[in-house]
Structure formats: structure tokens, C-alpha cells
């Protein structure tokens, strides 16, 4: 709960639930449910349900059901299941379950369960349970 440190629930740190850090539920961080970060349910981030991000249900982003985004099921576009776009399940996009994108379960993205991203359970990212990241329970992180 450090305010400018690297612990869990830090407000300006890199832990889980950090408000300006890189962990889960960070308001300005890179974790899940971050308000200005890169995780799932972020309000100004790149994850799922982001209001100004790039994930699914993003209000100003390129995800599915986004109000100012770019549509569903496009193959090279920005919607859900896009292969090179920005939507959910995109292989090289920015959405949820993307392999090289910024969404949830992305292999090289910035979302939750991303292998080289910035989200929760990422292997080389900045989120919780990241193996080389900056989140909680990271093996080589902070």
C-alpha cells in the first residue's frame, strides 16, 4: 500500500491495484481495470471495456462495442476476432485474447494474461503474476 512505491495496492507504484502504477486495478497504470492504464476494464487504457482505450467495449477505442471504435469481426480491421486488427481475439491486434496485441490474454500485448504484455498473469509484462514484469508475484519483476 505504498503511495509512491512498488508494493501491492500502491497509489503511484507498480503493484496490484495501484492508482498510478502498473498493476491490476490501477487508475493510471497498466493493469487490469486501470482507469488510465493498459488493462482490462480500464477507462482510458488499452484493455477490455476501456473507455478511451483499445479493447473490447472501449468507448473511444478500437474494440468491440466501442462507441467511437472500429467494428466487429474484421480480419484486418479493428474489431472482434480481427486477425491483424485491434479487437477481441485478434492475432496481431489490440483486443482481448489477441496474440500480439494489447488486450486480455494477448501473447505479446498489454492486457490480462498476455505473455509479453503489461497485464495480469503476463509472462514478460508488467501486471500481476508476470514472470519478467513489474507486478505482484513477478519472478523477475517488481
C-alpha positions, 0 to 999 in steps of 0.5 A, spaced: 500 500 500 505 504 498 503 511 495 509 512 491 512 505 491 512 498 488 508 494 493 501 491 492 495 496 492 500 502 491 497 509 489 503 511 484 507 504 484 507 498 480 503 493 484 496 490 484 491 495 484 495 501 484 492 508 482 498 510 478 502 504 477 502 498 473 498 493 476 491 490 476 486 495 478 490 501 477 487 508 475 493 510 471 497 504 470 497 498 466 493 493 469 487 490 469 481 495 470 486 501 470 482 507 469 488 510 465 492 504 464 493 498 459 488 493 462 482 490 462 476 494 464 480 500 464 477 507 462 482 510 458 487 504 457 488 499 452 484 493 455 477 490 455 471 495 456 476 501 456 473 507 455 478 511 451 482 505 450 483 499 445 479 493 447 473 490 447 467 495 449 472 501 449 468 507 448 473 511 444 477 505 442 478 500 437 474 494 440 468 491 440 462 495 442 466 501 442 462 507 441 467 511 437 471 504 435 472 500 429 467 494 428 466 487 429 469 481 426 474 484 421 480 480 419 484 486 418 480 491 421 479 493 428 474 489 431 472 482 434 476 476 432 480 481 427 486 477 425 491 483 424 486 488 427 485 491 434 479 487 437 477 481 441 481 475 439 485 478 434 492 475 432 496 481 431 491 486 434 489 490 440 483 486 443 482 481 448 485 474 447 489 477 441 496 474 440 500 480 439 496 485 441 494 489 447 488 486 450 486 480 455 490 474 454 494 477 448 501 473 447 505 479 446 500 485 448 498 489 454 492 486 457 490 480 462 494 474 461 498 476 455 505 473 455 509 479 453 504 484 455 503 489 461 497 485 464 495 480 469 498 473 469 503 476 463 509 472 462 514 478 460 509 484 462 508 488 467 501 486 471 500 481 476 503 474 476 508 476 470 514 472 470 519 478 467 514 484 469 513 489 474 507 486 478 505 482 484 508 475 484 513 477 478 519 472 478 523 477 475 519 483 476 517 488 481 
